[in-house]
Amino acid sequence: MRLDFNLLLEDDQLLLRPVEVTDVNKLSELTSSPELWKFFTYDLSQSEEFNAWLKPAFEKQRLQLVAMEKSGHQLIGTTAFGNYSERDKRIEIGWTWLGKPYQSIGHNQTMKKLMLTYAFEFMELERVEFKTDVLNLQARKALKNINAIEEGVLRSHTLMTKGRRRDTIFYSILKNEWPFVKRENDW
């Protein structure tokens, strides 16, 4: 199954849809605080880095989805499917961020629920991967909270914007774990 670049995912609260050129200004407003990007591979508060980060999405190298609150039709952040291997039946969920006012209120978990449901129940994948900075304790806690399994650390794996070499920690959920993950998260 090919990745659907016209994908729409939604529940009562959120709509996830592919990023469009018309979203760029609003996304840029949400990315203006440099402190948001401490653990991100790009400093999206810088216009050049913001554009470099978006380029693979517009070239369909990853499926970057904007997240919108349905109640006020507010664009609140983004997430993505990437590193898809049709042969291996696996995909990565990542490139996720929320504007500061939309953090820590359950939206990240809702995005993961929608994407994991699609990956396992529609695409019938064997594996969904996540990776983050080993120092990003908030992201690691969020992944553990949804019952993703910590797999290991790749040392000096990724160059960060300020020149630091990031140790990257990998997590995954497998197809046979999905029923447990759904049940434990009340999805």
C-alpha positions in Angstrom: 0.0 0.0 0.0 1.3 3.4 -0.9 1.3 6.4 1.4 -1.8 8.5 0.8 -0.7 12.1 0.4 -4.3 13.3 0.5 -4.9 11.6 3.9 -7.4 13.1 6.4 -7.6 11.8 9.9 -10.0 13.1 12.5 -11.9 12.6 15.7 -14.2 14.9 17.7 -11.4 17.2 18.6 -8.8 17.3 15.9 -8.4 17.1 12.1 -5.1 16.1 10.6 -4.6 16.9 7.0 -1.6 17.4 4.6 0.3 20.7 5.0 -0.5 23.2 2.3 1.3 26.3 1.1 -1.5 28.4 2.6 -0.6 27.1 6.0 3.0 28.4 6.0 2.2 31.9 7.6 0.2 30.4 10.4 2.8 27.7 11.1 5.5 30.4 11.0 3.6 32.3 13.7 3.4 29.2 15.9 7.1 28.5 15.6 8.4 32.0 16.6 9.7 31.0 20.1 13.3 29.7 19.9 13.0 27.8 23.2 10.5 25.4 21.5 13.3 23.9 19.3 15.8 22.9 21.9 15.3 19.2 21.1 14.3 19.6 17.4 16.7 19.1 14.5 15.8 22.5 13.1 15.2 25.8 14.8 11.9 26.6 13.2 11.9 30.1 14.6 14.5 30.9 11.9 12.9 31.3 8.5 15.7 29.6 6.6 15.5 26.5 8.8 11.7 26.6 8.8 11.7 26.5 5.0 14.4 23.7 4.9 12.3 21.7 7.4 9.1 22.1 5.2 10.9 21.2 1.9 10.7 17.4 2.2 6.9 17.7 3.0 6.2 19.7 -0.2 8.4 17.2 -2.2 6.4 14.3 -0.8 9.4 12.8 1.0 7.3 12.6 4.1 3.6 13.1 4.8 3.5 16.2 7.0 0.1 16.7 8.5 -1.1 19.9 10.1 -3.2 19.5 13.2 -6.3 21.7 13.6 -8.6 22.1 16.5 -12.1 21.4 15.1 -13.9 23.6 17.7 -12.3 26.9 16.5 -10.7 25.8 13.2 -7.3 26.7 14.7 -4.1 25.3 13.3 -2.2 24.2 16.3 0.9 22.3 15.1 2.1 19.4 12.9 3.1 15.8 12.9 4.2 13.4 10.1 4.5 10.0 8.7 8.0 9.4 7.2 10.6 6.8 6.5 7.9 4.5 5.1 9.0 1.1 3.8 6.2 -0.7 2.0 8.3 -3.8 1.7 9.1 -4.0 5.4 5.6 -2.8 6.4 6.9 -0.1 8.7 6.7 3.7 9.1 7.9 6.4 11.4 5.7 8.9 13.2 7.5 12.0 14.1 8.4 15.6 13.2 5.7 16.5 15.7 5.3 19.8 17.5 2.5 21.9 18.9 2.4 25.7 19.4 3.0 26.6 23.0 -0.7 27.3 23.9 -1.7 23.8 22.6 0.9 21.8 24.6 0.2 19.5 27.5 -3.6 19.4 27.0 -3.9 16.0 25.3 -3.5 16.9 21.6 -0.2 15.0 21.1 -1.8 11.8 22.4 -4.8 12.4 20.1 -2.6 12.8 17.1 -0.7 9.6 18.0 -4.0 7.7 18.4 -5.3 8.8 15.0 -2.0 8.0 13.2 -1.4 4.6 15.0 -5.0 3.6 14.2 -4.5 4.4 10.6 -1.1 2.7 10.4 -2.2 -0.6 12.0 -5.8 -0.9 11.0 -5.9 0.6 7.6 -2.3 0.2 6.3 -1.9 -3.1 8.2 1.7 -2.3 9.1 3.9 -4.5 11.2 5.8 -1.8 13.0 5.5 1.9 13.8 8.7 3.7 14.9 9.4 6.9 16.9 12.7 8.5 17.7 13.6 11.5 19.8 16.6 13.2 21.5 17.7 11.1 24.5 17.6 14.4 26.5 14.0 15.2 25.6 12.4 13.8 28.8 9.0 15.2 27.9 8.8 13.3 24.6 10.2 10.2 26.1 7.6 10.3 28.9 4.8 10.8 26.3 6.0 7.8 24.3 6.2 5.6 27.4 2.7 6.9 28.4 1.2 5.5 25.1 3.1 2.2 25.8 5.7 2.5 23.0 8.6 0.2 23.8 12.1 1.8 24.2 14.5 0.0 21.9 17.9 1.6 22.3 20.1 4.6 21.7 22.1 5.5 18.6 25.0 7.6 19.9 26.1 10.8 18.2 23.3 10.1 15.7 22.0 13.5 14.6 23.5 17.0 14.2 21.4 19.6 16.0 21.0 23.3 15.0 23.5 24.6 17.5 26.2 22.1 16.6 25.4 19.5 19.4 25.5 15.9 18.4 22.3 14.2 19.5 22.0 10.7 20.9 18.8 9.4 19.4 16.5 7.0 21.3 14.2 4.7 19.4 10.8 3.5 20.4 8.3 1.3 18.5 4.9 -0.3 18.7 4.4 -3.6 16.8 1.3 -5.0 15.2 0.9 -7.7 17.9 1.2 -5.0 20.6 -1.4 -2.7 19.1 -4.5 -4.3 20.8 -2.8 -3.8 24.2 -1.8 -0.2 23.4 -5.4 0.6 22.3 -6.9 -1.0 25.4 -4.4 0.6 27.9 -4.9 4.1 26.3 -8.7 3.7 26.2 -8.6 4.3 22.4 
